């Protein structure tokens, strides 16, 4: 069978060793490490009673509650791969992910969007429906409550490895199913308690997304307290930072912008924050500068993909005396390698190393397209390195705008960062729209401060910044907010749908 998984062994050691220390805070509930171990044992025994083990994949449609994570761990202790499904994603995307994974057992959260969950059950008709709580009349008669019992001093046979399958966002059709196992064993060797004392980690990212999942499991590995929020609300985050004395949180750039613009920020004590990590999408330098001014030298950012979660990172001290690095995602982390595939030092970022996915679950044809012949993963991101090894991302390959009669390439992130540098611009999204003369024209959607700048003022600002006309949007529209994906990225797919290209 092989050696027991080091990751699961360390998780169990923490659950057994931290006793009455708070493991989870969710709404008004507090769950200690000892109590969490009992819940884990009960779910594990219930899965065993249902005969769930190595022969199948378990799909979990759960919100940000302790039982979602404990059900995942219970399945992994049974040797069962787990597919987390984002409840807030569209029904077609959820159906596509479940169909591609051939999932026959569905674990559901009765409190998380029950109407959507009922629609999902009716469409999928899984062999088993298991509920994270009492069964409801709208569930199939065969549904069972996974939390009906708790275990005292539970015993587990720890398997040699764990496997998770994360669905991609599905922005290009059927979601890709991305398998991971090695990253968890790596986390168990990297995550250690903070010498400064236990942390209180605020999680707003979905547990169903790799970023939120790893952050939550990392908290347990370190014996920290995890404060779970059901999604993102800037006011609620600020209240939690002050009331719960949050020491660590991770945000996407749009969510950081909402936090920095919130009227309650000036009166909120944020001095407890030791680490504010930013990622998931490019960060405009001016937004990062504002974050450093508010939170101090505790702000950094990272770069990764679901296929390769840890690629590069940069911490606050690296910005001192190097303001240009505010536009960088940092240096490549130990255990990973990266290079640029392109001429002139700019091109697609290729990576390989320890933090790579196992492959696309059940979709081997995608592996062939994702990797080069010598094993480098194509990230789909366009970037460049500076002389000191810092990586700068310019755009997603499929977001590059090709404009003008000579086919000039415009990187949308570059224009977005320049727009964000205007004092009366809060956020901006830039993409290509149909050009009557052929090809694409640059279009910007801007969320402005009050008073709002005019479109011509923004064009004048960009001309001064770039000293080149092709970066200046042909059209600019103003919006109260930008649409976001469930994990907090700007949803350019939604924006483009309003301006379809030929």
N, C-alpha and C positions, 0 to 999 in steps of 0.2 A: 504493500500500500504506500510505502514511502514515509518520510518524516512528516509529522503534523505541520500544517500551515503555521508559519511563524506569526503571520498577521492575526489569524484567529486565536492563536495561543496568547498573544499579547492583549488582545481585546478582552478575553476571558480573565486574564490576570488583573486587568484594570477593573472590570466589573466586580470581581471578587475582593480586590484589595482596597478599593476606595470607600467601601462601607456606606455610611450615611451621607457622604459628600453628595451634593446635588449634581446629577448628571445632566438632567434636562429641565428647562423651564419652558412651558408652552401654555399661553394664556395664563390662567390662574393656577395651573397644575405645576407641582414640583415633584420630580421623580428622582430618587436617590440611585446611586450605583447599585446598591443591594436590591432595591425594588426593581430596577431595570433588568438585573440578572434573573429575578423571578419571572418577569414577563417574558423574557427571552426563552427561558426554560419551558414555560407553558406553551408558547407558540411552537417551539421545537417539537414538543411532545404531540401537539395537535397535528403538525405536518407528518410526523411519523405514523400517527393513527390513520391518516389519509393515504399512507403509502407513498408519500412524495419523497423521492431520493434522487439518485444519480441519473435516472432514466429520462428526465424531462426538464423543461425550462419553466420557471415560475415567473409570471408577470405580475407586477405590483402597481396598482393605480392608487397612489396614496399622496396625501398632502404632507406638509411639513409638521408632522407629529412624531413623538418618540416611537410609537408602534410601527411606523413605516420603516424606520431604520432597523428596529429590532426584528421585524419580520424578514428583512433582507438577511441579517446575520443568522437568523434561525435557519433559513433556507441554505445558506452557505455552509453552515455546520452540518446540514444533511447532505452536503456535496452537490447541491442543486444550483445550476446557473440561474441568475436573476436578471429579468428585463424590467427596469423601472420605466413606467409610462407616464408622461406628464399629463395630469388631468386637465390642465388648462389648454393643451394643444387641441387642434381641430379634430373632429371625429374622423374624417378621412385619414389624417396622419396617424391617429391612434390605431385605427383599423388596419392600415397598411403595415405598421410596425408589428402588430400582433400576428397578422397573417404571414409576414415574412419570417417571423421567429417560430411559427407553428406552435404558439403557446396554447395549451389546453387547460391550464389552471390559472384562475384570475383571483388575486388578492385585492380587495377593494376597501376604500375608506368610506364608511357610511356618511361621514360628515362633510366630505369634500365633493361639492358639486354633484349631488345625488341624481339630478335630472340627466346630466351628461353621462354619469356612470351607468344609469339604467339604460340609456340609449346604446351604450357600448355593449352591455351584457346582451341586450336583445339582438344586436347585430352579430356579435361573435358567437353566442351560444356555446360558451366553454363547457368542458366536461365537469369542472368543479368551480364553484364560487365560494371564496372564503372571506369573511368580513372581519375588519379590525374593530369589532364592537358588536353589540347586539344586532341581530338580523332585523330587517325592516320589511313591512308588507310588500314593498315594491321589488324586493329581491326574489329570485327563484326559490321555490319551496325547498330545494335541496341545499341552499346556502347554509354555511355553518360559521359560528362565531369562533374566531381564533383566540379570543381573549377570555374565554369562559373559565379558564383556570390559570393558576400561577404555580410555579414549581418552587419548592424549598430545597436549596442546595442542589440544583440540577447537575447532572453528569452528562458529558458530551464525549463522543468519539470524534476527535478533530481530524477532518480530511487533510490530504496533503496540499491542497490548493483551493483557491476561490476563483469564480469567474463571474463577471458582470457583462451584460450586453446593453450598451447605451444606444438609443436611436438618435440619428442626426435630426436636424430641424425639418428635413423633408422639403427644403425650399426648391429643389430641382426635381420633384416627383416623389417616388416611393422612398421613404426614409432609409438611409443606410443603417445597418446594425453593426455597431463597433464593439468588438470583444476585447475585454481587458482582464488580465489576471496578475501579471508581473508587477504592475504599479502598486498593488496592495501590499505585496511582500516587500517592495521597496519602501513604501510608507512606514512599515513596521520597523524598519532599520533607520529611518531618518527622523521620525517624529519622537520627540522626547520632552519631558516637562520643562517649562520655562524656568530658568534659575531665578528669575525675578518673582516667581510665585505662580499659583494657579491662575489660569486665564478664564475670562468670561467672554465667550465667543458668540457674537450675534450672527445668525444665519437668515438671510432673506432669499438667497438663491434656492431653487427647488432641490429637494433631496433626490429627485429623479434626474438631475443634471450632474455630470461628472464633477463640476466645480463644487457644488453644494454637498454632494455625496462624500467627496474626499475631505472637505473641511469638517464635516460632522464626524467622520470616522477618525480623523486626526485629533479632534478634541477628546474623543474617548481614549485613544491611545495615550494621550498626555494626562489623563485624569482631570480634564478641565470641565467647566460647566457650559453647556450649549443652550443658548436662548434662541428658540425657534419662532420665527414669524411666518404667517401665512401670506407670503408675497411681500411686496415692497410698498410702504407708505412712509414718505419722508418725515412727517410729523411723528409717527409712531417710532421710527428709528431714533430720532432725536430724544424722545421721551425715554426710550429704553437705554440709550447711552447714559443718560443722567441717572435714572432710577436704578438700573441694574449694574451701573459702573462697568460698562462694557470695555474690555481691553483690546478686542480684536474684531474686525469685520472686513468683509470683502464686498466691493461694489463694482458695477459696470459704470462706464463714463456717464451715460444718461442719468443713472440713479445718483451718482455723485453730484451732477449738475443740479438735480432737484433738491438734494440736501443742502447744497451751498446757497441756493436761492430761497430756501424756506424762511419765512418771517420769524420763526422761533429760534433759528440758529444763534443770533446774537445773545440771547438770554440763556442758552444751554451750556452747561458745564461739560466740555468734551475732554477734560484733562486726564480722564482715566484711560483713554485710547493709547495703546502702545504700538498698535499696528493697524494701518489702513491699507489694504491691498486692492489694487485696481487691475481690471483685466476684462477679457471677453471681446473687446473691440478697441480700436485705436483711440488714444487719449489725446485731445488737443493740448498742446503745451500750456496755454493760458489757463485751462481748467486745472491742470496739475499744479500750476503756480498758486492758484487760489487755494487749493487743498492744503498745500504746504504752509501757507499763511495762516489758515484756520487751525489745522491740527498739529502743526509743528513738524519736526524732522522724524516723523513716523510713517510717512507715506511712501509707498513704492508700487511698482506694477510688475506684472508678469505677462508672459506670452505663451500660449499653448493652444492646442486643438483637442477636440474629443479624441482624435486619433493619436495625439502626442501631447499629453496634458502639461508637461513641464519642458519648455524649450529654452526660454530666456527670462531673466529677471533683473531688476534694478532697484536699489534701495536709496533712501533719502540722502545719505552722506555722499553718494556718487554724483549728486547734482551740484554740490558746493564748488563754486568756481568754474563750473562747466554748464552754463545755462542752455547750451545747445543740446545737452543730453535730455532735456525735458521732452524732446521729441522722440526719444529712443525707448525701445522696450527692454533694453539692457543687453548684457552679455549672455552667451550660451551657458546653461547650468552644467555642473559636473555630471558626467555620464552621458551627455548628449553632444552631438556634432551637427553643424549646419554649414551649408555652402550656398552660393548663388548660382543659379542656372541661367545664364544670360550674358550678353555682351556689355562691355563698358561698366561692369560692376553693379549693374541693376538688373534684376530678373526674379524668377520664382525662387523662393526659399525652399531648399531641400534639407531634410533632417533625418537623422538616424540615431540609435542609442537605446538606453535602458528603458525609457518611458514611452516606448511605442506600443501601439495596440497589438493584440495577437493577430488580428486580421478582421475582415468583414464577415460576420456570422452568417453562414449559409449562402454567401455571395462571393465565391472565389473569383468570379470574373472581375469584380471591383478591385480585388487585390492587385491583379495584373495591371490595371489602369493606374492605381494609386502609387505603385512603386516603380522606380527605375530598374533596369536590368541588374544593377549592382547594389540594390537594397536600400536606396534612398527614398524616403517618403516625400511625395509632392504635396506641399502644404496648400497650394492655391493662393498663397500670399506673395505679393511683389515687394521686394525690399532691397536693402543695400547695407553693407558694413562700413563703418569708418575705420580709420587707421588703428584705433585702440580696441577694435573688436566689438564695438557696440552696434546692435542691429536696429535699423530704422525701417518700419513698414510703411509702404506708400499706398497700397490698395490691395483689395482682393482681385485676383486675375480677371474674374468675370464682372468686376465693377469698373474696370478701366474704360474710360470714354475715348473713343476714336473720332476725332472731329476734323473738319476742314478738308480741303481738296488734297492735301498731302498726307492725310491720315495721322495727324498729330495725336499722340497719346497723352491724355490728361488723367492724373491720379486723383480720384475724388477725395481721398483723405487729406491730401495736401491743400486742396481748395477749402475743405471743411475747417481745417485748422486755421487757415488764414481768415476765414469769416468769423470764427470764434474769437479771434484776437480783437475784433471790433468791440469797443466798450459797451455797445448796446445790443449785442447778439448773445443770446443764451445758448442756443444749439443750432446746428445746421446739418442738413443732409444734402449731398450732391450726387447726381447721377445723370446718365444720358437719356435724352428724349429725342423723338424723331425730328430731324432737321429737314425742312421743306426742300433744301438744296441737295439732300442726300446725306446718308450717314447719321451721325448723332450731333446734338447740340448740348452744351452744358446747362443743366437746370439745377437750381438750388431751392430748397425749402428751409425757411428760417424761422426760428422761434426767437422773438426779440424781447428786449426789455422795454420799459415805458419811460420816455417816449420812444417809439419805434423809429429806426432809421428808414429812409426811403430806399427804394431799390437802386436809384442812381448814386446815393451816398455809399452804398455797399460796393457798387461797381468802381467808384472812384478809389475807395479803400483798397480794393483788390489790385487795381492798376498800379497803385503806389507800392503795394507789397511785392508784386511779381515783375513789374515793368514789362509785361507781356500781355497782349490782348486775348490770346486763346484760353487763358485761365479764367477769364471773366464770364460768368454765366450769361447766356443769351436771355434767359428768363429767370425771374426770382419771384417766388410766392411766399406769403407769410402765413404761419399757422400758430395756433395756441399751444400745440404740443406735437411731438413726433410719435408715431405709432411704435410700440416696442414689442419684441418677441417675448414669450414667457420667461426667458432668462434675463431680459433687460437690455438686449441689443436693439438698436434702431432697425426697424423692419423695412428695409428698402424694397423687399418684394411687394409689400403692401403699397408703398409709395409709387413704385414703378407701374403697378396695375392701373393707376390713374393716367399714365402717359405711356401706353404700350409702344414698343419699338416695332417697326415693320417685320 
